[in-house]
C-alpha cells in the first residue's frame, strides 16, 4: 500500500465530533471526518459531491505536539429579525473549544493513484484548507509527501514535527501517541467519525473503531532536567 503523510499545524485547531447546541467541543487529535473534509476541499469538491473514494482511506494520526485546550466565549446578534423598536435580538451565547499550539502528523493509506492526486491538490488547493473549522487555517507545509508502506510504519518512521521550543523543554526521549483505524476484531474506542455526507441539508456520520499505540522518539536537543510543568497545559 501507499501512504500520504500530512503535517497539521496552526495557531488554533478544533476537531469536533460531539458538538451540541451552544457548546462546540474539540477532540484532542484530528478526526478522520475533518481530514477527509480537508482533502475534499483541496480537490475542489463541494459539500454535496461524492466522497466514497475518500471513505476507503485508512486513517491515523500522531500527536507530535498535543497543544493545550482553550475556550472562546462568543456572542452573536440576529440582524435578520429586528425588534419593533429597532433593536437587535441577541443569539444564544456559545462556548467554543480549540487546541492551541498543536502539531500533528496525520496519514491516510490507500491506492497510489488516489493519494498522488490528493498530494497534488494539497499543493495547489481549490478551496482554503483549515483545521476542523474555517477559523483555523493551516500553517506552513501541509503535505509531507507519499510514502511506500503501511499506515503505522509511516507514522512511526516520520521525523518528529514538534516545534523547536517544545523539543527543548522536553526530555531526550519522548513518547508520542498514535491513534488509527483499528483492524477488524481489534479492541479500541468507537467514535462517530465517518462522514457519510457533508451536505448542509443532511449531514450524516457513521461509526469507526479507533486503536492506539505509542512510539518513542529521540530528542537530541531535549533537556537533561525535565520540565515538570510541560504536561499541564491541557489539564
ChimeraX attribute file (.defattr): number of C-alpha atoms within 10 A of each C-alpha:
attribute: neighborCount
match mode: 1-to-1
recipient: residues
	/A:1	11
	/A:2	20
	/A:3	28
	/A:4	25
	/A:5	25
	/A:6	21
	/A:7	22
	/A:8	26
	/A:9	27
	/A:10	19
	/A:11	16
	/A:12	25
	/A:13	31
	/A:14	27
	/A:15	24
	/A:16	23
	/A:17	19
	/A:18	13
	/A:19	13
	/A:20	9
	/A:21	9
	/A:22	12
	/A:23	14
	/A:24	19
	/A:25	19
	/A:26	22
	/A:27	16
	/A:28	19
	/A:29	24
	/A:30	26
	/A:31	26
	/A:32	27
	/A:33	25
	/A:34	21
	/A:35	23
	/A:36	19
	/A:37	22
	/A:38	21
	/A:39	22
	/A:40	24
	/A:41	20
	/A:42	21
	/A:43	18
	/A:44	15
	/A:45	16
	/A:46	14
	/A:47	16
	/A:48	13
	/A:49	12
	/A:50	15
	/A:51	19
	/A:52	11
	/A:53	10
	/A:54	20
	/A:55	15
	/A:56	12
	/A:57	19
	/A:58	18
	/A:59	25
	/A:60	26
	/A:61	27
	/A:62	29
	/A:63	24
	/A:64	27
	/A:65	20
	/A:66	21
	/A:67	23
	/A:68	17
	/A:69	21
	/A:70	14
	/A:71	13
	/A:72	11
	/A:73	10
	/A:74	12
	/A:75	11
	/A:76	11
	/A:77	13
	/A:78	12
	/A:79	12
	/A:80	8
	/A:81	11
	/A:82	13
	/A:83	11
	/A:84	7
	/A:85	6
	/A:86	8
	/A:87	10
	/A:88	14
	/A:89	14
	/A:90	12
	/A:91	12
	/A:92	12
	/A:93	13
	/A:94	15
	/A:95	14
	/A:96	17
	/A:97	22
	/A:98	26
	/A:99	24
	/A:100	21
	/A:101	18
	/A:102	23
	/A:103	27
	/A:104	23
	/A:105	28
	/A:106	31
	/A:107	29
	/A:108	28
	/A:109	25
	/A:110	19
	/A:111	15
	/A:112	16
	/A:113	10
	/A:114	15
	/A:115	23
	/A:116	15
	/A:117	11
	/A:118	21
	/A:119	23
	/A:120	14
	/A:121	19
	/A:122	22
	/A:123	12
	/A:124	11
	/A:125	18
	/A:126	14
	/A:127	17
	/A:128	14
	/A:129	22
	/A:130	23
	/A:131	24
	/A:132	23
	/A:133	15
	/A:134	12
	/A:135	11
	/A:136	18
	/A:137	18
	/A:138	20
	/A:139	16
	/A:140	10
	/A:141	12
	/A:142	18
	/A:143	20
	/A:144	15
	/A:145	16
	/A:146	20
	/A:147	19
	/A:148	13
	/A:149	12
	/A:150	16
	/A:151	25
	/A:152	19
	/A:153	12
	/A:154	23
	/A:155	23
	/A:156	16
	/A:157	10
	/A:158	13
	/A:159	12
	/A:160	21
	/A:161	17
	/A:162	19
	/A:163	14
	/A:164	10
	/A:165	10
	/A:166	15
	/A:167	21
	/A:168	18
	/A:169	18
	/A:170	20
	/A:171	18
	/A:172	17
	/A:173	15
	/A:174	15
	/A:175	13
	/A:176	17
	/A:177	15
	/A:178	22
	/A:179	22
	/A:180	23
	/A:181	21
	/A:182	19
	/A:183	12
	/A:184	7
	/A:185	7
	/A:186	11
	/A:187	12
	/A:188	16
	/A:189	12
	/A:190	12
	/A:191	15
	/A:192	16
	/A:193	20
	/A:194	17
	/A:195	21
	/A:196	17
	/A:197	19
	/A:198	18
	/A:199	14
	/A:200	9
	/A:201	9
	/A:202	10
	/A:203	12
	/A:204	14
	/A:205	16
	/A:206	12
	/A:207	12
	/A:208	15
	/A:209	18
	/A:210	19
	/A:211	16
	/A:212	16
	/A:213	11
	/A:214	13
	/A:215	13
	/A:216	11
	/A:217	16
	/A:218	13
	/A:219	15
	/A:220	11
	/A:221	15
	/A:222	19
	/A:223	15
	/A:224	12
	/A:225	10
	/A:226	13
	/A:227	12
	/A:228	9
	/A:229	8
	/A:230	11
	/A:231	12
	/A:232	8
	/A:233	12
	/A:234	13
	/A:235	6
